[in-house]
């Protein structure tokens, strides 16, 4: 895979690897035993020497901003290679999980608890203000 301006890394099946949709990760299918090109020419779609290999970008987007109050410390995205052809690599998103700083999975309730709490408190406040206004108008 290639991401950012300087990172080249071999990817092995079932072994996690870092990627960045923000910095343009590209996954290349290089045959076993083939020499991995080392020259890098930036500003093009592919670094020099990689043009001959099928490629794809990971089929996900990442959050560019995570709030300080968020419990998210790490995200693990799993995808499957469906096919490799001269046209490129066909990838399928299998799962996208988020974890806290202790490595525990974060469910949707915990992930959205703060936002849902703030929204609920705001809604309750608006209802109270509306009721007070109705009392003043009636009385």
C-alpha positions in Angstrom: 0.0 0.0 0.0 1.0 3.6 -0.5 -0.2 6.5 1.6 0.8 10.0 2.4 3.9 11.5 0.8 6.4 8.9 1.9 4.9 5.7 3.2 5.3 2.4 1.3 4.4 -0.8 3.1 3.8 -4.4 2.1 0.4 -5.7 3.1 -0.2 -9.3 4.1 -3.5 -11.2 4.2 -5.2 -11.0 7.7 -2.6 -8.6 9.0 -3.8 -5.1 10.0 -2.1 -2.1 8.2 -2.4 1.6 8.6 -4.1 3.6 5.9 -5.5 7.1 5.4 -8.3 8.1 3.1 -7.3 11.7 4.0 -3.8 11.2 2.7 -4.8 9.0 -0.3 -3.9 5.4 0.5 -3.6 3.2 -2.6 -3.5 -0.6 -2.4 -1.5 -2.2 -5.2 -1.5 -5.9 -6.2 2.1 -6.8 -6.7 2.8 -10.5 -7.6 4.7 -12.5 -5.1 8.4 -12.4 -5.8 8.2 -9.2 -7.9 10.4 -6.3 -6.9 8.7 -3.5 -5.1 9.5 -0.2 -6.8 11.4 2.1 -4.5 11.4 5.3 -6.6 8.7 7.7 -5.7 7.4 10.5 -7.9 4.7 12.5 -6.3 2.0 14.6 -7.9 0.9 11.7 -10.1 -1.9 9.1 -9.5 0.7 6.5 -8.8 4.3 6.6 -7.6 6.8 5.9 -10.4 7.1 2.2 -11.1 3.7 1.3 -9.8 1.7 2.1 -12.9 1.8 -1.5 -14.2 0.1 -3.0 -11.1 -3.6 -3.2 -10.5 -4.7 -0.7 -7.7 -7.6 0.4 -5.6 -8.3 2.8 -2.7 -9.8 1.3 0.5 -13.6 1.4 0.2 -14.1 3.6 3.3 -13.9 7.2 4.4 -12.5 8.3 7.7 -13.5 11.0 10.1 -11.3 14.0 9.6 -12.2 15.4 13.1 -13.0 13.5 16.3 -14.2 15.5 19.3 -12.0 15.5 22.4 -15.0 14.1 24.3 -15.3 11.1 21.9 -14.3 7.7 23.3 -12.8 6.7 19.9 -9.1 5.9 20.1 -8.8 3.5 17.1 -10.8 2.3 14.1 -10.4 -1.1 12.5 -11.8 -1.5 9.0 -11.9 -5.0 7.4 -12.3 -5.4 3.7 -12.2 -8.4 1.3 -10.5 -8.6 -2.1 -13.2 -9.8 -4.5 -11.0 -9.8 -7.6 -7.8 -8.5 -9.2 -7.9 -7.7 -12.9 -5.9 -5.4 -15.2 -8.6 -2.8 -14.5 -7.8 -2.8 -10.8 -8.6 -4.4 -7.4 -12.2 -4.8 -6.4 -12.6 -4.4 -2.7 -15.6 -5.0 -0.5 -16.1 -3.4 3.0 -16.7 -6.2 5.5 -16.8 -4.3 8.8 -15.8 -1.1 10.4 -15.3 -1.1 14.2 -14.2 1.5 16.7 -12.4 1.0 20.0 -11.6 3.0 23.1 -8.1 3.6 24.6 -8.3 0.3 26.5 -9.0 -1.6 23.3 -12.7 -2.3 24.1 -15.2 -2.1 21.3 -17.5 0.9 21.3 -21.2 0.2 20.5 -23.5 2.8 18.9 -25.1 3.7 22.3 -21.7 4.6 23.9 -20.6 6.3 20.7 -23.6 8.6 20.6 -24.4 8.9 24.3 -22.9 12.4 24.7 -24.6 13.8 21.6 -27.9 12.1 22.4 -27.7 13.5 26.0 -27.1 17.0 24.9 -29.8 16.8 22.2 -32.3 15.4 24.8 -31.4 18.1 27.4 -31.8 20.8 24.7 -35.2 19.4 23.6 -36.4 19.3 27.3 -35.3 22.9 27.7 -37.2 24.0 24.7 -40.4 22.2 25.9 -40.0 23.9 29.4 -39.6 27.3 27.7 -42.6 26.7 25.5 -44.8 25.7 28.5 -43.8 28.8 30.4 -44.6 30.9 27.4 -48.0 29.3 27.1 -48.7 29.9 30.9 -47.8 33.6 30.6 -50.0 34.0 27.5 -52.9 32.3 29.2 -52.5 34.0 32.6 
